[in-house]
Amino acid sequence: MKRIVGIVALSVSVAACGISRQQEVQMGQEYAQQINAELPIVQDPELNRYINVLGDSIARLTSRADLDWHFFIVDSKEVNAFAVPGGFIYLNRGLIERTGTMDEVAGVLGHEIGHVVRRHSVKQMEKAQGANLGVTLACVLTSVCNSQIAGAAINLAGGAVFARFSRGDENEADVDGVNNVVRARINPTGMVTMFQKLLEERRRRPAGVAAWFATHPGEEERIAHVQGLINRIDPATLRSLPRDSRNFQQFKARLASLPPSPPPRRSRQ
Ligand SMILES: [Zn+2]
């Protein structure tokens, strides 16, 4: 993890006043490399093909279709999802396992893609100034800030990484999420049912979804916000958008057939 901090600081310390697309992509690539070395990533080619085809079908219709988008499944039973600048999107296996239909995964993808399209992390970095730029950037990219610098325990595999976005950024990503999936001819209803599922799980068994709610403050008002956006869509159009697919169910079945996720690795100091 300390290496990640070093690399991120190195890559963007030259760019305090404006991060170019090229710098964003380079930084994202470096960071994704580190994440992929640190986190257990599902390697199954069929599963990876499916999540990349689905992700691409949404991302390539956004204003940042030019990015080289990559989608990864983290082999963790905890619920989480996060985005890295430059077009790297990570979904935990635990999140996918809790979905019932394709539109629920698509909604999460649409939201995370929204964060990248809007350059939410990049903008936070651009705001960061001063001598502690490297540290600040690491903090923007991770949620381990203070304790991390002191060498405290880090729980990368648990998923408590990334994306401390403001409520405003989250709202924007929700708006984008709805628009992104609708543009890809997928029903946005899954965003609402997914939130509802996670909220219900938080009531019953908060530990499994703690990482998700740490980075995605998902209260009832957020559900209402997304539902309000969906209500504005012409009902006939909404009905015409599929919520599920056979390919998705095959994908889910294949994911379920993998050996259980490894236990989270705790504290690398
Ligand atoms: Zn978000």
Boltz pocket constraint, residues with backbone or C-beta under 6 A from the ligand:
constraints:
  - pocket:
      binder: B
      contacts: [[A, 111], [A, 112], [A, 115], [A, 163], [A, 165], [A, 169], [A, 170], [A, 173], [A, 215], [A, 216]]
      max_distance: 6.0
